Amino acid sequence: VPAPSPAEHTTTGSAPTDWPVPPEEAARVNPLPSTSQNLKKGGTLFERYCTACHGVSGRGDGPMAEQWSRLPKDLTHPDRQARMTDGEIFWKISAGHRHGQDEIMPGVGYKLNNEDRWRLVLFVRSLVKR
């Protein structure tokens, strides 16, 4: 899923101003239940695609984190989790984030099917409880 240009959408109240999420995407609801099987699969996907920057526990302290001009966000922070909808997380995972020529976060929309990206959302949501 390619990331739309900033001119194509507006920010929602809870999205950072430098990474706006289309309102229709923010309104999406996770169709998958938070089962142990979905969380396990989501954890495996997180380990494969996200830990290099976000770290094993999701705190933004992965081995690649320091190479970026902006450190990855701490996904365990309760306020950050509360500000974002599942749809926002899904969209960000799917589209990724670029700032000019810099890739801030690679998207996995072209690598993973919808169900697996929703499983990643479930796992990201579980990080706040750790």
C-alpha positions in Angstrom: 0.0 0.0 0.0 1.8 3.2 -1.1 1.7 6.1 1.3 -0.5 8.9 0.0 1.0 12.3 -0.3 0.2 14.9 2.4 -2.0 16.7 -0.1 -4.2 13.7 -0.5 -5.5 13.6 3.1 -5.9 15.5 6.3 -4.7 14.6 9.8 -7.0 13.0 12.4 -7.0 14.4 15.9 -4.8 11.7 17.2 -2.2 11.3 14.5 1.1 13.1 14.7 1.1 16.1 12.4 4.1 14.9 10.5 2.4 11.5 9.8 -1.2 12.2 9.0 -3.6 9.2 8.5 -6.6 9.5 6.2 -9.8 9.7 8.4 -11.3 6.7 6.6 -8.3 4.6 7.5 -8.2 5.8 11.1 -11.9 4.7 11.4 -11.2 1.1 10.4 -11.8 -1.6 13.1 -9.7 -4.7 13.5 -11.7 -7.6 12.3 -9.6 -10.2 14.1 -10.1 -11.3 17.7 -7.3 -11.0 20.2 -6.7 -14.8 20.5 -3.5 -16.4 21.6 -3.0 -17.7 18.1 -3.4 -14.3 16.5 -1.1 -12.7 19.1 1.5 -15.4 18.6 1.5 -14.9 14.8 1.6 -11.1 15.3 4.6 -11.5 17.7 6.4 -13.6 15.1 5.7 -10.9 12.4 6.8 -8.1 14.8 10.0 -10.0 15.5 10.7 -10.3 11.8 9.7 -6.9 10.6 9.8 -4.5 13.5 12.4 -5.4 16.2 15.4 -4.1 14.3 14.1 -0.5 15.1 11.4 -0.9 17.7 13.3 -3.5 19.8 12.1 -6.8 21.1 9.9 -5.2 23.8 8.7 -2.3 21.5 10.4 0.5 23.3 12.2 1.9 20.3 15.6 0.5 21.3 16.3 -1.9 18.5 19.9 -2.4 17.2 19.1 -0.2 14.1 17.3 2.6 16.0 20.3 4.9 16.5 21.0 5.1 12.7 17.8 7.2 12.1 17.5 10.9 12.6 14.3 10.3 14.6 14.3 7.4 17.1 11.5 4.9 16.7 8.6 5.5 19.0 8.1 3.6 22.2 5.1 1.4 21.4 4.7 0.5 25.1 3.7 4.0 26.2 0.0 3.9 27.3 -0.7 7.5 26.2 0.7 6.8 22.7 -1.4 3.7 22.5 -4.5 5.5 23.7 -4.2 8.3 21.1 -4.1 5.9 18.1 -6.9 3.8 16.7 -6.4 0.3 15.4 -7.0 1.7 11.9 -4.2 4.2 12.3 -1.7 1.5 13.4 -2.8 -0.7 10.5 -2.4 2.1 8.0 1.1 3.1 9.4 2.2 -0.5 9.3 0.9 -0.9 5.8 2.1 2.4 4.2 5.2 3.1 6.2 6.5 6.7 6.5 8.8 8.8 4.4 10.0 12.3 4.9 11.3 13.5 1.5 13.8 10.9 0.4 14.3 9.5 3.9 12.4 6.4 4.8 11.4 6.8 8.4 9.6 3.5 8.7 9.3 0.9 5.9 5.8 -0.2 5.2 4.9 -3.9 4.9 1.7 -3.5 2.9 3.3 -5.1 -0.1 4.8 -8.0 1.9 2.0 -9.0 4.3 -1.7 -9.7 3.7 -4.4 -7.8 5.5 -4.9 -10.5 8.2 -1.2 -10.6 9.1 -1.1 -6.8 9.3 -4.1 -6.9 11.6 -2.3 -9.5 13.7 0.6 -7.1 14.0 -1.9 -4.4 15.2 -3.1 -6.9 17.9 0.5 -7.6 19.0 1.4 -3.9 19.1 -1.6 -3.3 21.3 -0.4 -6.1 23.6 2.9 -4.3 24.1 1.4 -1.7 26.4 0.4 -4.4 28.9 4.0 -5.7 29.3 
